[in-house]
């Protein structure tokens, strides 16, 4: 009888054979593919007798959020707690960046530049634009800092905490090279740490520098990849961050080494309660806002993040899918690339038939930014409404009123990570009964 090995399954054998044939490691996007505890392992306790639900047709459930009111003169007032994560022009086409701006603006939320600077298309179509300040400093422009609505200092990403960015040469066109001051057609590997500081004391100085550049008007975010979350969040908050962005290992838009994606960092579900605990101990929970990203896919995930203590979420992979990535009607073209619709993750290759993760003019022209923006706006509306449905069922008049008491876990691992009871019991693993 044929029996597949659990240790050397077909995917592992294929990886070994590919490495033996090529002598190079595998690079891809799409985030971790292994099964890790995630939001599907949590359930809500809807109201019935001991709790009173809200009537969806007559009673409001608000979704607005303010980000960055700790120090900034002009914090971001968003209509929904669903924001768009940082994805660079270079990794994405100019039309894709424009579509993200259009979709976010239509629903009253923010989008983020990513590495490599700000494009006119993106700024022109984004009501709320967050400017990422990365170790590479590619495309960094003080005038663009002032043009942005918030600044996000990136210390790490969920797909590769401790690692730098990667943009392969086939996507370094004349325009991308000009914005980043790089040679055309040469692989770009960003630094893994900022060049002008070595620790949290220096981060505090950098935050103050950015505040001075922008006249204390703009909120300053700090983005970290989920690893030593408890300590990193405490240090970021003490350094003066207005908002902390926490990216779990399911974060998937950064193309990097497969071994990095699958074996570095911790799941979003495990990181979020640690971040909340760190802020609570400093007396800063809800004062320093917490934005969570990494594997957020729908309104249920959004509601669960809110219940565990987040102020907002950021979506990346889901936003690309909403624009049209991995669309079924492109299956034949994906198969020509050795993949298939629903499986395509070679975003670094620049051959995306959807015209999203490419710099090829002919492919990029396939994406209509108006249509793409409308699709993204529809998706965010649905996510928000789904979360409202859940919140009302729990008797809550605002998404931020959801709390851990509204949740139970299906597995011991998820219960321990999320710090909520195992379903049907009052037991939270790791905590005294």
Beta strands, then each sheet from edge to edge (+ up, - down):
strand 1: 27-28
strand 2: 42-44
strand 3: 65-67
strand 4: 76-78
strand 5: 82-84
strand 6: 110-112
strand 7: 128-133
strand 8: 150-154
strand 9: 166-167
strand 10: 188-189
strand 11: 219-225
strand 12: 243-247
strand 13: 256-257
strand 14: 289-293
strand 15: 312-315
strand 16: 407-409
sheet 1: 1+ 13-
sheet 2: 2+ 16-
sheet 3: 3+ 4-
sheet 4: 5+ 15+ 14+ 12+ 11+ 8+ 7+ 6+
sheet 5: 9+ 10-
end
